[in-house]
Amino acid sequence: MLYIGSHVSYLKDKQLVGVVKEALSYDANIFMFYTGSNQSTLRFPVDKDLTREAHQLMIENNINKDKCIVHAPFIINLANYGEDNTKFDFYTSFFKQELERCIELDIRNIVLHPGSFTNLTKEEGIKNIAKGLNYVLKDIEGVNVLLEYMSGKGTEVGSSIDDLKAIIDLLDKNVYEKVFVCLDTCHINDSGVDIADFDKFLDEFDIKIGLSKVRCVHINDSYNEVGSHKDRHANFGYGTIGFDKLINVIYNPRLKDIPMILETPWVNRNEKDTWAPYKYEIENIRNKKFIDYINQ
């Protein structure tokens, strides 16, 4: 089955009900959202009544909650704390809070950017990420953490299969079972992998990590050429990767039943004409046919 959706908004007054309704407005059958700002620790309490209403709405509309995704905020950077216990405590405490919110919302998959090593070495960054995951996940049950494959912008960790393998290999046994991977087509392209060779990429991933560890794919086009290390998402079929290559990723039989999430930008023709493209992109994906919805 094709599980297809997009990033949607989680707002204080509507919470998960608003998330589900927005996803349905795009004809999606899954979704991804932040539980608050992606750049701050500001969070409002989870409303249990709204959560129950949202889950009933999901049941009525055949949205599989087990395929839905939370995205961790960008300010969590497990790679860069070195010997600084203050940073370690901040990042791990806030991340644990996000995991507990996932449990409250009963959305049990959370995507995490591995982080940037900044003024450390990559090897130190990798060790820090594993240490943080081992610390946070040792007492948390029922939530999967999906490490996102990154573009390699700046000092990002996770822009290669080897980076992700190095992190996973350092995880404690009980934590290893809770950690998976989220692929991102824009990031893969920008990291230096031609999406035309996606099966070759999957072969390497399967040998080094195992395809069973893939739990989500962000299906974004890219404004950048292969290997640019820039990470700028383009609308589906309007970038350098192109519609046909992205369709081949989505319908690759080795990724059957894996959630596919759009993180493409809103269309911005002018300040009075700005709108979400997801309904049109999802329609094009389901039909496997590119219809130019921006310029028509």
Sequence and secondary structure as in RCSB ss.txt:
>XXXX:A:sequence
MLYIGSHVSYLKDKQLVGVVKEALSYDANIFMFYTGSNQSTLRFPVDKDLTREAHQLMIENNINKDKCIVHAPFI
INLANYGEDNTKFDFYTSFFKQELERCIELDIRNIVLHPGSFTNLTKEEGIKNIAKGLNYVLKDIEGVNVLLEYM
SGKGTEVGSSIDDLKAIIDLLDKNVYEKVFVCLDTCHINDSGVDIADFDKFLDEFDIKIGLSKVRCVHINDSYNE
VGSHKDRHANFGYGTIGFDKLINVIYNPRLKDIPMILETPWVNRNEKDTWAPYKYEIENIRNKKFIDYINQ
>XXXX:A:secstr
   EEEE    TTTHHHHHHHHHHHTT SEEEE SS SSS       HHHHHHHHHHHHHTT  GGG EEE  TT
  TT  TT HHHHHHHHHHHHHHHHHHHHHT  EEEE   B TTS HHHHHHHHHHHHHHHHTT  S EEEEE  
   TTBS SSHHHHHHHHHTS HHHHTTEEEEEEHHHHHHHT  GGGHHHHHHHHHHHT GGGEEEEE  EESS 
TT     EE TTSSSS HHHHHHHHT GGGTT  EEE    EEEETTEEE  HHHHHHHHHHT     S  
